[in-house]
Amino acid sequence: MARVKARLQHPAAWWLWGLGLATAASRTTNPVLLLLVIGVCLLVVAERHDPATPNPLPAFLVIGAVVVAFRIVMTALLGNGIVGGTVVVTLPSVPLPDWAAAVRLGGTVTLESLLYAAYDALRLAAVLACLGAANALASPRRLLRYLPATLYDVGTAVVVGLTFAPQLLTDARDVRAARTLRGRDGRGLREMARLTVPVLETAFERSLGLAASMESRGYGRAVHSTSTSRRAATGLALAGLVGVLAGLYGLLDSSAGGVLGLPVLVLGAVLAGSSLVVGASRDPRSGHRRDRWTWTETATVLAGTVPAACLVVASVRGWEGVVPSQRAELPEVPLLAVLALLVAATPAWFTPRPREVAP
């Protein structure tokens, strides 16, 4: 019996889901909620990762673990300004001049300062896990196909980079294996330097072949545009970029804007989207074998939006347990936030399974 490959979920849906979950993780330092975010990422990737592509999530988790360990070690050595009463260990201290009074080197290490560092670093690790999950569920190369025409040249450059950067490593291994078969020792800096010329020569030949292929297909064609449309697109893009940056800063730091961060972010996104529309109107393109957007994509985006909206409101209103204290006890966990994060795990069941199934 023939076997067919199931439909892949639209990459934009997975990336919007991951960004929503990352927004939720950035609004809390509760370790229970952050570990739940990481667990949701692991569950969804385990159920819906395409087995035909590499899974980058473990690498992101390792980076997150290194970040947490590094932050704790640096806090123990240099401190972080948090004063606590529970002394864990007293390290040998180095006296510093008066102008460095706010910094210490060694000295007393308290449990409260270590917990603060661990909670804050765990938040970054959870955000990295969300980005790793989005990479595992939808390759950035697939997402680049849906860039608007305004970002056409940038997308082409990124696609070429994503295609040839990994190929350089493959070429280096092939050249090294060939030299080893000829009796050359493949170790040492001098031997590695000798790999440069054949690897770069292969890369240049492949680049020339790709350039000729792209030219024959009409890439790099001239686009007719007016100075008015160019100025309008540029002005909208700059205003949108400023709005997005200001909105993100307001969302990540409640003291810098609080609830005003979300409206500014929405306004900036609208302006940036308008610039893309203006630019795309002068460069129409046709698509080939586009992924379908069905109810599963819409539900996936909503599943990532629910925890983001819940945690943003919780942080603005100061719900108990969203930003816990550094006491040596299990922090209070808001039940509504837990339910919102569990909603983000539902795409593990209703989205298409990207594996070979019988028709």
C-alpha positions as MATLAB code, in Angstrom:
seq = 'MARVKARLQHPAAWWLWGLGLATAASRTTNPVLLLLVIGVCLLVVAERHDPATPNPLPAFLVIGAVVVAFRIVMTALLGNGIVGGTVVVTLPSVPLPDWAAAVRLGGTVTLESLLYAAYDALRLAAVLACLGAANALASPRRLLRYLPATLYDVGTAVVVGLTFAPQLLTDARDVRAARTLRGRDGRGLREMARLTVPVLETAFERSLGLAASMESRGYGRAVHSTSTSRRAATGLALAGLVGVLAGLYGLLDSSAGGVLGLPVLVLGAVLAGSSLVVGASRDPRSGHRRDRWTWTETATVLAGTVPAACLVVASVRGWEGVVPSQRAELPEVPLLAVLALLVAATPAWFTPRPREVAP';
ca = [
       0.000    0.000    0.000;
       1.330    3.396   -0.945;
       2.129    5.853    1.788;
       1.660    9.612    1.541;
       2.967   12.415    3.686;
       0.439   14.311    5.771;
      -0.065   18.028    5.296;
       2.384   20.279    7.130;
       1.026   23.040    9.311;
       1.522   26.555    7.932;
       4.898   27.831    9.260;
       3.513   31.275   10.137;
       1.005   29.662   12.515;
       3.736   27.855   14.443;
       5.908   30.963   14.660;
       3.025   33.113   15.894;
       2.256   30.407   18.449;
       5.883   30.373   19.613;
       6.080   34.169   19.837;
       2.887   34.250   21.904;
       4.266   31.651   24.292;
       7.580   33.549   24.488;
       5.683   36.741   25.349;
       3.943   34.901   28.176;
       7.274   33.590   29.490;
       8.821   37.067   29.399;
       6.134   38.444   31.749;
       6.759   36.167   34.726;
       9.601   34.898   36.886;
       7.557   32.189   38.595;
       9.648   29.016   38.167;
       6.576   26.789   38.090;
       5.041   28.744   35.213;
       8.350   28.922   33.351;
       8.935   25.185   33.693;
       5.374   24.675   32.460;
       6.198   26.775   29.388;
       9.225   24.586   28.678;
       7.102   21.469   29.222;
       4.508   22.722   26.737;
       7.260   23.273   24.160;
       8.617   19.759   24.705;
       5.157   18.197   24.421;
       4.148   19.990   21.227;
       7.502   19.355   19.550;
       7.419   15.684   20.536;
       3.964   15.278   18.979;
       4.207   17.524   15.912;
       7.873   17.741   14.915;
       8.575   16.675   11.358;
      10.842   13.591   11.657;
      12.345   14.366    8.238;
      14.039   17.538    9.579;
      16.540   18.046   12.440;
      15.184   19.001   15.846;
      16.975   22.130   17.162;
      15.033   22.276   20.452;
      17.609   20.250   22.478;
      20.322   22.729   21.484;
      18.177   25.646   22.657;
      17.523   23.850   25.949;
      21.256   23.308   26.463;
      21.897   27.004   25.811;
      19.187   27.883   28.323;
      20.716   25.590   30.952;
      24.120   27.193   30.385;
      22.549   30.642   30.798;
      20.979   29.645   34.127;
      24.202   28.100   35.442;
      26.307   31.058   34.306;
      23.932   33.558   35.904;
      23.996   31.726   39.233;
      27.797   31.475   39.240;
      28.239   35.147   38.390;
      25.751   36.129   41.087;
      27.683   34.095   43.644;
      30.937   35.774   42.631;
      29.809   39.351   41.984;
      26.406   39.662   43.628;
      23.291   41.245   42.167;
      22.219   43.806   44.760;
      19.708   41.514   46.474;
      20.210   41.421   50.245;
      18.923   38.363   52.081;
      19.166   36.796   55.491;
      19.794   33.166   54.545;
      23.537   32.724   54.061;
      24.468   29.825   51.802;
      28.244   30.191   51.771;
      30.858   32.827   52.472;
      33.512   33.109   49.768;
      36.892   34.772   50.169;
      36.365   38.445   49.365;
      38.620   40.872   47.524;
      38.574   44.488   48.768;
      37.579   46.979   46.057;
      38.066   50.763   45.880;
      35.358   53.188   47.010;
      34.220   53.983   43.479;
      33.249   50.290   43.072;
      31.234   50.120   46.268;
      28.169   48.749   44.455;
      30.172   45.725   43.242;
      31.604   42.943   45.339;
      34.031   40.163   44.493;
      33.397   37.149   46.693;
      31.966   37.561   50.156;
      28.634   36.383   51.533;
      26.291   34.550   49.174;
      22.648   34.517   50.225;
      19.891   32.196   49.126;
      17.656   35.118   48.168;
      20.169   36.508   45.672;
      20.676   33.078   44.102;
      16.926   32.532   43.761;
      16.495   35.917   42.107;
      19.246   35.085   39.607;
      17.840   31.612   38.951;
      14.288   32.881   38.395;
      15.418   35.649   36.053;
      17.719   33.361   34.058;
      15.019   30.704   33.844;
      12.786   33.268   32.167;
      15.376   33.712   29.391;
      15.757   29.933   29.122;
      11.977   29.587   28.658;
      11.983   32.227   25.911;
      14.810   30.352   24.160;
      12.797   27.135   24.453;
       9.840   28.826   22.742;
      12.049   29.975   19.869;
      13.608   26.526   19.621;
      10.158   24.948   19.491;
       9.121   27.290   16.680;
      12.297   26.343   14.777;
      11.594   22.641   15.293;
       7.938   22.849   14.225;
       8.433   25.118   11.207;
      11.780   25.622    9.536;
      12.706   29.292    8.963;
      13.410   28.335    5.361;
       9.715   27.470    4.909;
       8.696   30.724    6.573;
      10.873   32.763    4.192;
       8.656   31.693    1.290;
       5.900   33.898    2.680;
       7.872   37.091    3.035;
       6.127   40.010    1.319;
       7.532   41.394   -1.897;
       8.997   44.372   -0.037;
      11.446   42.029    1.693;
      12.078   40.047   -1.476;
      15.812   40.799   -1.755;
      16.432   40.248    1.961;
      14.600   36.930    1.857;
      16.608   35.769   -1.131;
      19.882   36.591    0.638;
      18.778   34.746    3.779;
      17.704   31.694    1.780;
      21.075   31.594    0.029;
      22.849   31.942    3.369;
      20.788   29.182    4.968;
      21.504   26.949    1.991;
      25.260   27.453    1.664;
      26.455   27.995    5.236;
      25.744   24.368    6.286;
      27.113   23.168    2.940;
      30.516   24.647    3.759;
      30.849   22.252    6.688;
      29.901   19.328    4.463;
      32.475   20.369    1.862;
      35.143   20.702    4.565;
      34.438   17.166    5.801;
      34.568   15.765    2.259;
      37.872   17.479    1.476;
      39.350   16.360    4.779;
      38.259   12.756    4.148;
      39.803   12.868    0.662;
      43.118   14.145    2.029;
      43.078   11.438    4.713;
      42.643    8.746    2.038;
      45.737   10.160    0.313;
      47.781    9.677    3.490;
      47.520   13.230    4.796;
      46.969   13.742    8.492;
      43.729   15.663    8.867;
      44.657   17.270   12.183;
      46.421   20.436   13.185;
      46.043   24.095   12.337;
      48.263   23.880    9.255;
      46.194   21.050    7.823;
      42.992   22.913    8.554;
      44.358   25.962    6.731;
      45.006   23.810    3.651;
      41.276   23.000    3.507;
      40.415   26.642    2.900;
      41.269   26.846   -0.809;
      39.341   23.758   -2.043;
      36.341   24.534    0.187;
      36.116   28.149   -0.974;
      36.642   27.101   -4.605;
      33.698   24.704   -4.333;
      31.586   27.376   -2.696;
      32.390   29.901   -5.423;
      31.525   27.426   -8.171;
      28.216   26.641   -6.476;
      27.492   30.362   -6.042;
      28.120   31.054   -9.735;
      25.840   28.181  -10.674;
      23.107   29.481   -8.380;
      23.494   33.018   -9.765;
      23.128   31.766  -13.326;
      20.095   29.717  -12.364;
      18.445   32.665  -10.587;
      19.154   35.006  -13.496;
      17.552   32.607  -15.950;
      14.408   32.578  -13.790;
      14.065   36.359  -13.668;
      15.553   37.076  -10.249;
      16.873   40.597   -9.789;
      14.530   42.078  -12.369;
      13.898   45.823  -12.312;
      10.765   46.953  -10.486;
       8.976   50.086  -11.663;
       8.277   52.426   -8.743;
       7.758   56.112   -8.126;
       9.551   58.346   -5.675;
       6.271   58.926   -3.827;
       5.681   55.222   -3.210;
       9.278   54.725   -2.081;
       9.050   57.616    0.396;
       5.703   56.396    1.714;
       6.985   52.853    2.217;
      10.176   54.085    3.898;
       8.339   56.483    6.222;
       5.798   53.869    7.266;
       8.559   51.297    7.820;
      10.577   53.626   10.060;
       7.525   54.681   12.077;
       6.436   51.069   12.413;
       9.891   49.965   13.540;
      10.010   52.659   16.235;
       6.524   51.688   17.387;
       7.351   47.988   17.541;
      10.557   48.589   19.507;
       8.799   50.949   21.942;
       5.925   48.504   22.376;
       8.221   45.539   22.989;
      10.180   47.548   25.547;
       6.942   48.452   27.299;
       5.808   44.827   27.354;
       9.099   43.442   28.619;
       9.525   46.128   31.287;
       6.240   47.010   32.967;
       7.823   50.014   34.694;
       8.562   51.605   31.318;
       5.009   51.797   30.090;
       2.876   49.062   31.556;
      -0.331   48.527   29.647;
       0.655   51.241   27.141;
       3.221   48.860   25.666;
       0.596   46.705   23.914;
      -1.239   49.554   22.087;
       2.069   51.024   20.935;
       3.185   47.589   19.729;
      -0.077   47.099   17.812;
       0.194   50.560   16.246;
       3.793   49.922   15.215;
       2.859   46.548   13.720;
       0.025   48.168   11.754;
       2.357   50.852   10.380;
       5.017   48.279    9.490;
       2.383   46.131    7.796;
       1.173   49.156    5.842;
       4.709   49.753    4.552;
       4.868   46.163    3.351;
       1.529   46.535    1.590;
       2.655   49.738   -0.127;
       5.886   48.102   -1.262;
       4.194   44.885   -2.363;
       1.665   46.766   -4.496;
       4.436   47.637   -6.978;
       5.909   44.136   -7.175;
       3.167   41.527   -7.708;
       4.325   37.911   -7.510;
       2.687   34.553   -7.957;
       3.093   31.695   -5.505;
       3.822   28.007   -6.105;
       2.348   25.261   -3.909;
       1.495   27.531   -1.015;
       0.596   25.925    2.304;
      -3.084   26.077    3.145;
      -4.402   28.149    6.044;
      -7.265   26.257    7.663;
      -9.021   26.278   11.013;
      -6.083   24.439   12.637;
      -3.738   27.347   11.860;
      -6.205   29.854   13.311;
      -6.682   27.731   16.428;
      -2.904   27.382   16.815;
      -2.422   31.152   16.743;
      -5.245   31.596   19.288;
      -3.656   28.926   21.503;
      -0.466   31.008   21.629;
      -2.335   34.292   22.069;
      -4.284   33.149   25.152;
      -1.251   32.715   27.487;
       0.358   35.889   26.135;
      -2.727   37.991   26.864;
      -3.259   36.348   30.268;
       0.312   36.879   31.483;
       0.463   40.454   30.171;
      -2.712   41.324   32.102;
      -1.442   39.436   35.146;
       1.866   41.310   35.215;
       0.196   44.701   34.701;
      -2.351   44.093   37.452;
       0.196   42.499   39.767;
      -1.348   39.096   40.300;
       0.032   37.209   43.268;
       2.723   34.724   42.214;
       3.464   36.137   38.751;
       6.618   37.792   40.105;
       7.314   35.788   43.290;
       9.525   36.808   46.145;
      12.893   35.179   46.697;
      11.945   33.347   49.869;
      13.069   29.738   50.272;
       9.584   28.334   49.672;
       7.444   27.251   46.750;
       5.896   30.405   45.268;
       2.172   30.766   44.843;
       0.991   29.715   41.397;
      -1.944   31.598   39.799;
      -4.425   28.996   38.575;
      -5.677   31.104   35.660;
      -2.133   31.456   34.310;
      -1.655   27.685   34.504;
      -4.871   27.089   32.570;
      -3.809   29.635   29.929;
      -0.481   27.862   29.450;
      -2.252   24.507   29.166;
      -4.295   25.987   26.323;
      -0.994   26.511   24.468;
      -0.419   22.730   24.578;
      -3.627   21.896   22.682;
      -2.022   22.147   19.186;
      -0.263   18.876   20.053;
      -3.571   17.095   19.373;
      -5.617   18.964   16.763;
      -2.909   20.009   14.269;
      -1.884   17.751   11.345;
       0.705   15.146   12.244;
       3.731   15.608    9.919;
       4.623   11.993    9.333;
       3.990    9.350    6.736;
       0.579    7.775    7.128;
      -1.404    5.310    5.074;
      -3.959    6.919    2.728;
];
